Amino acid sequence: MFIADLRNNIIHDSMNSKYECHLKDIPKDQMKKIYNYQSVVRMCGNDNIPRFMGCQYCLPDLYIFDMTRIFH
């Protein structure tokens, strides 16, 4: 099962969560459960609004690093 944090549009893998994910700190009203990986990939796609991305610790293959943030 996957958990979407609706505050900052990040999806976590609950079966592979790390300490850095801080899943306990996500409020229950800002949490959405996702049950299959295909839905996660679809939510992380370019066509979805708002665009979600995978957590850099538990879903690194769906994490997108914004290189322009380095130079600001």
BAFI-3210 file (N, C-alpha, C; in Angstrom, 3 decimals, decimal comma, padded with zeros to 6 digits):
// residues 72
n [1|2|3|4|5|6|7|8|9|10|11|12|13|14|15|16|17|18|19|20|21|22|23|24|25|26|27|28|29|30|31|32|33|34|35|36|37|38|39|40|41|42|43|44|45|46|47|48|49|50|51|52|53|54|55|56|57|58|59|60|61|62|63|64|65|66|67|68|69|70|71|72]
n.u [000,844|000,429|001,012|-000,235|000,868|-000,940|-000,320|002,229|002,387|003,675|004,390|004,500|005,927|004,439|005,241|007,942|009,008|011,163|013,044|013,365|011,130|008,966|006,257|004,477|004,027|002,264|-000,853|-004,061|-006,198|-004,900|-003,953|-003,867|-004,794|-003,328|-003,654|-002,420|000,480|000,354|-001,458|000,008|002,146|000,712|-000,254|002,111|002,800|003,259|000,883|-000,939|-002,693|-002,928|000,625|002,188|005,036|007,399|008,664|011,959|013,331|011,899|010,641|012,542|012,746|010,683|011,151|011,788|014,321|014,720|016,788|017,037|016,583|018,950|020,422|019,160]
n.v [-001,172|002,257|005,618|008,800|012,013|014,757|017,373|018,132|016,776|014,208|010,783|007,901|004,675|002,413|-000,101|-000,099|001,944|004,446|005,892|008,594|009,308|010,058|009,223|009,138|011,747|012,820|014,288|012,741|013,687|014,696|012,630|010,075|006,877|004,580|001,786|000,249|-000,115|000,841|002,947|004,756|005,319|006,529|008,801|010,137|010,911|013,165|014,264|014,474|016,557|017,824|017,388|014,600|013,208|010,612|009,559|010,418|008,621|006,164|005,614|005,928|005,652|007,073|009,627|013,011|015,189|018,619|020,459|023,196|024,347|024,398|026,598|028,841]
n.w [000,000|-000,645|000,429|000,028|000,585|000,944|001,501|000,527|-001,855|-002,139|-002,548|-000,578|000,076|002,027|002,842|002,549|004,023|005,351|008,098|007,562|006,143|007,764|008,275|010,374|011,034|009,240|008,940|009,480|007,921|005,743|004,272|001,841|000,781|-001,442|-003,453|-005,485|-007,630|-010,253|-010,180|-008,684|-010,408|-012,462|-011,132|-010,730|-013,240|-016,063|-016,973|-014,930|-012,669|-009,469|-009,726|-008,492|-006,733|-006,154|-002,966|-001,960|-000,421|-000,026|-002,455|-004,725|-007,509|-008,625|-007,871|-008,550|-009,065|-008,856|-010,679|-010,987|-008,549|-007,188|-007,959|-006,977]
ca.u [000,000|001,149|000,360|000,015|000,819|-001,607|000,234|003,351|002,266|004,684|003,830|005,392|005,656|004,307|005,936|009,377|009,243|012,385|012,877|013,322|009,817|008,115|004,856|003,660|003,768|001,252|-002,194|-004,983|-007,030|-004,049|-003,383|-004,700|-004,249|-003,309|-003,485|-001,614|001,615|-000,031|-002,066|001,102|002,858|-000,188|-000,298|003,413|003,000|003,231|-000,463|-001,769|-002,656|-001,551|001,612|002,817|006,311|007,736|009,580|013,341|013,874|011,226|010,290|013,505|012,599|009,682|011,547|012,330|015,079|014,674|018,131|017,006|016,544|020,304|020,962|018,383]
ca.v [000,000|003,521|006,725|010,099|013,175|015,789|018,689|018,462|015,950|013,155|009,455|007,030|003,246|002,077|-001,357|000,134|003,282|004,692|006,842|009,934|009,564|010,677|008,909|009,399|013,182|013,223|014,274|011,781|014,333|015,040|011,366|009,302|005,542|004,100|000,356|-000,448|000,641|001,501|004,235|005,632|005,764|007,445|010,061|010,795|011,258|014,583|014,726|014,588|017,827|018,230|016,355|013,979|012,566|009,610|009,943|010,148|007,559|004,875|005,434|006,762|005,578|008,060|010,930|013,920|016,268|019,842|021,021|024,662|024,778|024,526|027,898|029,966]
ca.w [000,000|-000,752|001,123|-000,595|001,469|000,151|001,812|-000,348|-003,059|-002,154|-002,318|000,176|000,081|003,442|003,119|002,428|004,561|006,110|009,188|006,996|005,524|008,787|007,988|011,563|011,131|008,261|009,539|008,871|006,907|004,600|003,829|000,928|000,570|-002,824|-003,260|-006,495|-008,156|-011,498|-009,814|-008,251|-011,620|-013,167|-010,383|-010,884|-014,641|-016,426|-017,300|-013,735|-011,940|-009,166|-010,004|-007,336|-006,994|-005,162|-001,892|-002,342|000,415|-000,172|-003,871|-005,452|-008,966|-009,036|-007,339|-009,560|-008,443|-009,643|-010,712|-010,942|-007,146|-006,703|-008,317|-006,425]
c.u [000,893|000,333|000,765|-000,141|000,266|-001,099|001,337|003,453|003,401|004,013|004,894|004,954|005,610|005,010|007,457|009,765|010,512|012,075|012,682|011,980|008,862|006,632|003,944|003,270|002,719|-000,119|-003,132|-005,845|-006,227|-003,374|-004,373|-004,024|-004,387|-002,911|-002,669|-000,580|001,260|-000,674|-001,005|001,849|002,011|-000,247|001,006|003,690|002,849|001,821|-001,337|-001,591|-003,450|-000,594|002,245|004,188|006,582|008,701|010,998|013,954|013,218|010,736|011,251|013,359|011,554|009,982|012,184|013,027|015,090|016,039|018,127|016,959|017,935|020,804|020,177|018,788]
c.v [001,239|004,617|008,027|011,193|014,333|017,193|019,081|017,546|014,933|011,836|008,586|005,583|002,804|000,775|-001,187|001,475|003,318|005,690|008,260|010,284|010,285|010,461|009,196|010,869|013,680|013,179|013,349|012,415|014,755|013,803|010,650|007,964|005,159|002,633|-000,357|000,498|001,370|002,852|005,236|006,177|006,756|008,802|010,839|011,216|012,742|015,123|014,978|015,957|017,635|017,075|015,881|013,465|011,587|010,155|009,568|009,015|006,207|004,602|006,253|006,704|006,552|009,459|011,752|015,066|017,466|020,519|022,549|025,178|024,977|025,961|029,076|030,266]
c.w [000,000|-000,075|000,448|000,456|000,646|000,446|000,841|-001,561|-003,205|-001,807|-001,656|000,022|001,540|003,802|003,113|003,043|005,404|007,226|008,654|006,377|006,477|008,490|009,172|011,676|010,141|008,933|008,769|007,784|005,674|004,011|002,919|000,679|-000,896|-002,756|-004,330|-007,114|-009,451|-011,227|-009,377|-009,457|-012,395|-012,464|-010,502|-012,320|-014,898|-016,628|-016,085|-013,077|-010,660|-009,380|-008,705|-007,727|-005,858|-004,126|-002,286|-001,530|000,158|-001,593|-004,742|-006,963|-009,490|-008,496|-008,449|-008,838|-009,373|-009,583|-010,636|-009,509|-006,575|-006,875|-007,760|-005,019]
res [m|f|i|a|d|l|r|n|n|i|i|h|d|s|m|n|s|k|y|e|c|h|l|k|d|i|p|k|d|q|m|k|k|i|y|n|y|q|s|v|v|r|m|c|g|n|d|n|i|p|r|f|m|g|c|q|y|c|l|p|d|l|y|i|f|d|m|t|r|i|f|h]
***
